[in-house]
Amino acid sequence: MWCASSGSERPGRRRVAQEVVHAIFCRLAPWHNLAVLRRGGRRPPPHVDLGAPVTELLSPAVARRRYVTVCVLFWLPAGLAVAPGILLFTERGMGLAAIAGFFAAHSLTVALLELPTGGLSDVIGRRTVLAAAGVFDCAAFALVGLGTSAWMLALGMALKGVGRALHSGPAEAWYVETVQAHSGPEADLRTGLARGSTATSAALAVGTLLGGALPWLLGLGPDLGDRLREATGGQILALSVPALIASALSLVFAVYVMTALPEKPRPRTTLGATLRGVPATVVSGLRLGGSDRIVRRVLLTAAAVGAALCALELLTPGRAAALTGAPESGAVLFAALACTGFVCSGVGSHFAPLAARLTGSGSRAVTVCLAGAGGGLVALAVTSSTDGAVAVVVAVLGYCLVYIGLGAASPNQNDMLHRRVTNEGRATALSVQSLALQLVGALAGLAAGSLPPGPLPWLVGAVALLCAALLWTARDTGAMSPAPAEAPSLKPTETSAEPG
């Protein structure tokens, strides 16, 4: 496909070069209406609009593949930074208090921007916000990998929080809107959401393994890591390499979403109108959580999952160190357990549609899966005071059960969530869900950390998950509450077939 251009049509190298450059530009920037197709030297009919690609042209299978690719490209860099993160900060001379401050900067940034960025995605579109997430992550990982001072590392973690907040919701919202535009509101969403969750877990697992192995591999033989340190005056360490690779991959992610995720053009708006529209969208999302029973259950479940995950991630490293007898070997064991958890979560997500079929509905599948995950935490609580072989085996099985259950529950509850909201408020609803998970998780972590060692800290997450499972046992016999009149964009749909 060639772009039409003015001027002479005589052949020549310069002319051919211009045609090629224009063609490449038009292929990489289809969102700009800068060119039209050349077909036999004639312009296409006026109704052909290359500047407004529509999501209906993508089949559900193609949309699913691209959604899975987006999940992999975003979470693989995050996985790369998991294993060497704290060790890199320590190597830079940072104490535990400073490191805790870095992670607080990340968490607070995500919490502050979660809802505004979700509303921004609903106003200006998914693709632009996702690309911005990739750009912020690129800068964040570069600062973390190259930073030598506390303020640079804190800024890097804060920028990573911006990227995380921007990514929360738009990719999933794009997939749902694309599939529903092609196949209608009753289209199958669960399969694609499950595969996206599986891809996320797989990317995190692979990234964690690679991020932990790369610094070790660089220290073998000729010790390339030490040579790298000397050549850069200590700017780049072996532990910096995973973060720098993550920075490059984040840029690849940004380019991919701009070229592979077409969406319907949204109404043209000014910057002021865009910013004014965000608060209204955020308020609409919060109102929906109070007016719709299913959405309310999804949000409360997210809060319970946050409590469970925070307790699990807070208590597991210490237990691993106590089991191995040394912090260093305990860190290795924890890395292996974290990777196992990602794999188990991916397995659970993969079998989420099967769980819905076996139990008869998505809501019953959520009940069973949350109860199973809660049972896994109970097993960890019961075995927390013993170190025998049987106790260790039961604890590992309980750990795996937690992640399998949560992995299988997530696609089923998100399937129900997407059937209760419309496109204009979809990303905001997902951001509210993520915010509930993070805020309650932080509070649960403080509660678990203040309790005496033993079963009680583990039971914080177990009780939360079992209570969430009970939420889904109540049948939704009443009519669904309508959305507020002033927030029609988030009005629940009438096609939800899932009983409460």
N, C-alpha and C positions, 0 to 999 in steps of 0.2 A: 504494500500500500504506500502510495506516494502522496506527499502534501502538495497541493496546488500552490504555485507562486507566480508572481508577476514577472514580466521581462521576456526576453527572447527565448525561444524554444530550441535554438541551435545546440547540437551536442558539443561536448567538451568536458575535460576533466573537472574544471571548476564547477560546471553545472551538475555533473554527477555527484560530486562531493557535497554540494549544497542540498541536493535531493536526499542523499543518505542521511546527512545530519538532521534535516527536517523530519525525515521519517522516524529516526530514532527518538527525537524529541517528542514527536506526537505519540509514539508508543509509550514512552515513559511518563508522559504528562497528559493522559486522556481527560483529566478533569478540567483542563483549560480548553475552551472552544476557539482554538487558534488556527485550525486547518480543516479542510474537508478532503474526502477521498478523491483520487483521480481515477476515473474508469474510462479508458479510451479517450482521454483528453477532455472529458466532459464532467461537469459537476454532478453530484448525485441529486436526487429530488430534494426539495426544500425541507421535507419532514425528517430527513436523516440528520440526527444531532449527535456528533461524536463527542461533544463536550459534556454530555449528560448521560453517562453509562447507567444502566438500570440494573437492579439486583435480580429482576425476573429472568435475565438472560443466563444466570447461573443455576444449574440444576442442583437439587439437594446434595447429590453425591459430590459434585465439585465444591460446593460451599463447605461441606463437611471436611473434605481434604484440606482446603485452605484454612479453615478454622483450626484444625489439628496442627497444621504447620505453624500458625501464629502462636499457638500454645507452646510448642516446642521452642521456637525462636525466642520467646520472651523468658521462659523459665530455665532454659539451659544456662544462660549467663548467671542467673541467680544461684543456680546449683553450683556453678564453678566457684563462687565466692563464699559458699557456706563453710567448707572445711578449713581453708587457710585464713579466714577472716580474723578471728581473735588472735591467732598466732602472729599474723602480720602486724596488728596493732601493738602487740607485746614487743615484737622485734623493733618497732619504731620507738620503743621506750615509753609506751603509755602504760599507766597503772590501771588496776581494775576499776577504780572510780571513774577515770577518764573514759574507759571502754564502755562502762555502763551509760555514761553521758552520751556517747556516740549513738548507741542503740535507742536511747530515749529521744534523741533528735529525730531519728528515723520514725519511731512510733508516733510521736506527737505531730510530725508533719503529715503522716498518713491520716491520722485522726482529724486534723484540721481541714484537710483538703478532700477527704473522701466524698462528702456530699456535694460540695461545689463543683468538683471535676465531673462527677456523674451528671449533674445538671448541665454542665457545659457540653458534654457529649450529646445530650438530648437536644441541645439548641443548635450546635454547629456541625454535628455529624460524628460518626464513629472513627472514620479513617484518620482524620486530622488529629484527633486526641490521641489515638494509638501511636501515630508517628511521633507526636510530641513526647510521649512516654519513652519511646526508644531513644530520642535525642537526650532527654534528661538522664536516662540510665547510662548512656555512652559517657556523658560528662562525669556522672557519679562514680562509675567504676574506674575511670581514669584518675580521678582525684584520690580515690581509695588506694589505687595501686602505686601512685607516684607521690602522694602526700607524705611529708615528713614532720609536719607540725600538727598540733591538736586542732587548730581551727580549720585546716585543710581537710582533715579526716572527718571532722564534724560536719563540714559543708558537704562533703561527699555523701555521708550517710543521710543528710537532710534531702539532698537532690535525689537520692535513691528512693526516699519516701515520696517525693513528688512523682517520680516515675511510677511507683507502685499505685499511688492514688489515681493517676491518670489511666492506668491500665485496667483498673477494677471496674468491670462491667461492659465497656464498649465492644470488646471482641465477641463476647457471648451474645450481646444484644445484636451485633451485626449478623451473626449466624442465624439467630432466631428470625430476624426480620427477613433475611434472604430466603430462608426455607418457607416461611409463611407467605411471602410474596409470590413464590412459585407454586406452592401446593395448597394454600389456604390456611385458615387458622387452626384446622384440625390436623395439620401435618405432624408427622412423627418428629419430635424434638429430642426424646430421651436418648436415642442411639447416638446422635451427634454430640450431645452434652456429655454422655458417658465416655465417648472416645476422646473428647477434649480433656476430660479429667484424667483419663488414662495417660494421654500424651504428656500432660503436665507432670504427673508423678514420675513417669519414665524419664523426662528431661531433668527433673530434679535429682533423681537417683544417679543418672549417668554423669550429670554435672558435678555432683558431690564426689563421686569416685575419681573423676578426672582432676577436679580441683585439689583433692588430697594427694593424688599420685604425681602430678606434674612437678611440684617442688622437690619431692623425693627423687624422682627420675633425674632432675637437673643436678642433683648432688652426686650422682654416680659417675664413675669413670673419671673423665677429665674435670669434673666439677664445674659444669657450665654456669651453675648458679653463682658460684664465687667469682668466676670471671666476669659475669654480668654485673655483679656488684662493684667490682673494681673498675670496670670500663665506664660505669655511669656515676662514679663517685658516691656510691651508696644509694642512689636515687631509685634504682630498680633492683629488687631482691628476688630470689627464687620464689618467695611467697607472693611477690607482686604479679608474677606471670599470669596466674589464673584470672586475676582482676582485669589485667590489660586485654587478655583474650575476650573476656566478657564485654569489655567496652567496645571492641570491634564487632562482636556479634550483635550487640544492641543497635549499632548503626545498620547492620544487615536487616535486622527486624524492622527498623523504621522505613527502609527502602522497600521492603517486601509489602508492608501493609499499604503503602501508597500506590503500588503497582498491581496488587493482586486482590484488593478488597473493594470492588466497585459498590457504590450505593447511590440511591436516588438523590439528586441535588435538593438541598433544602432551600427554603425561601431566602432570598438575599436579605441580609440584615447588616446594620452598622455595628461597630464595636460597642457603642453605648447600649443599643437595643439588646445585643447579646448578653452583656453583663447584667442588664436589668431583668432579663428572662431567667437567669440562673436561680436567684432566690425563690421565685415563684415555683419553679420546677422542683426545687428541694422541698419546699413546704408541701407541695402536692404529694411527693413521695412519702413524707412523714404521715400525712393524713391518710394515705392509703393503708399504711400499716395499722392504723387505728380503726379503719372502717371495714376491712375485709378479713374474715376469719382465717382463711388459708394463708394470706400474706402475713398476718400476725403470727401464726404458728411457724411459718418459715423464719421470721425474724427472731422469735424466741428460741427456735432450734439453733440458729446461728450463734446466739449468745451462749447456749449450753455447750455447743461444740468449741467455742472459744475458751470457755472455762476448762473443758477437758484437755484440749491441746496444750494450753498454757501450763496446767499442772503437770502434764506428762513431760513436756520439754524442760520444765524446771527441775523435776525430781529425778529424771532418768540419768543425767550425767553423774550426779553424786552416787547414785546406786551402782552405776557401772564402775566408778572408781573404787567404791568399797568392795565390789566383787573381785576386781583384779588386784587390789592392794596398792595401786600407785596411780597418781593423776594422769601420767603420760599414757600408760596402757589403758586406763579408763577412757581417755579421750579417743583412742583408737577403737575401743569397743563401742563407744557412743556413736562414732562416725558410721560404723557398720550397722548399728541398730537404726540410725536415721535413714540410711540407704534402704534397709529392709522395710522400714515404715513407708517410704515412698513407693516401693514396689508393691507392698500390700494394699496401699491406697489405690494404686493403679489397677490392681486385680479386682478390687471391690467395685471400682467405677466401671470396669469392663463388663462385669456381670450385673450391673444395676438393672438393665432391661429384663434380664432373666428373673431377678428378684421380684420385679413388678408382676411378671407373668405368673410366677409360682404362688405369690400371695394374693393375686387377684386385682390389685390396684396399686398405684404409686403410694398412696397414703399408708396402706398396710405394710408395704415394703419399707417405708421410712420407719414405722414403728418397730418392726423386727430388727432392722439394721441398727437403730439407735440402742435398742435393748441389748443387742449383741455387743456393741461397743462399750456400753456401760458395764456389762458382765466382764469384759476384758479388763477394765479398770478395777473392778472388784477383785479379780484374780491378782492383779498387781498389789492391791492393798493387803490382801490376805497373806501374801508371800513376802511382804516388805521387811518382816522381822526375822526371817530365816534365810540361811545361805546354803541349804542342802541342794543336792543335785535335782531332786524332784521339784523343789521350790523354784529353782532357776528355770527348769523346763516349763513349769506352769506360768511363770512370769513372762517368759519369751512368747509363749502361746497367747497369753493375755494381751501382750503388747501388739502382736500381729492382729489379733481379733479387733482391737480398737481401730486400727487403720483400715482394715477390711470393711468393718461396719460403717465407718464414716465415709469411706470412699463409695460404697454402694448407696448410701442414703442421699448424698449430695445431688446426683443427677435426677433422682426421682422427685425431690422436693423442688429443685429448680425448674423441672418440667411443669409442675403445678404453678409455680410463681409466674412463669412466662405466659401462662394462659389467663392470668388475672390482670395483666397490665398491657397497655398498648405501646406502640413504638416510641411515642413521644416521652414516655417516662420510664422506659425499660432500664436504661443504664442507672438512673437514679435509684430505682428499686434495688438493683444489685449493689449499689454503693451503700444504701442503708443496711442491707444484709451484712456486708463486709464490716461496716462500722460497728454494728452490734457485736460481731464476733471479736473484734479487736478490743473494744472498750471493756466488755465483760471479761474477756480473757485477761486483760491487765489487772482488773480488780481481783479475779480469782487467783492469779499468780501471787498477789500480795497476801491474800488470805491463806493460801497453801504454804507460803513461805513463813508465815507467822505461827503456824501450828507446830507442835512438837513432832520430832521424827517418829515414823511408824505408819500405821494404816491411815490415820486421819487425813493427812494431806492428799493422799490418793483418792479418798472418798469424796473430796470436793468435786472433782470432775465426774466421778461415777454417779453421784446423786444428781448432778446437773443433767447428764445424759438420760438417766432413767426418768426424770421428770419430763424431759422433752419427749421421750417415747410415749408417756402417758397423754401428752397433749394430742397426739395423733390418733388415740383410741376413741376420742369423743366424736360421735357422728355429727356432721354439719347438717342438721335437719332444717334449720331456719333459712330464710331467704338471705341472700348475700346483701350486705349493706351497700347502698350506692355510694359512689365517690362524691365528694363535695361538688356542688354545682360550679364553683369557680375553678375547679381543677379537672376539666373534662379530659385532659390528655392522659390522665391516669385512671380513667374509669375502667373498672374491671370488665372483662369480656363476659358474654353470656354463654360461652361454650365450654366452660370448665366441667369436665366429666368426673372429676376426682371427688369422692366423698370425703368429708372431714374425719 
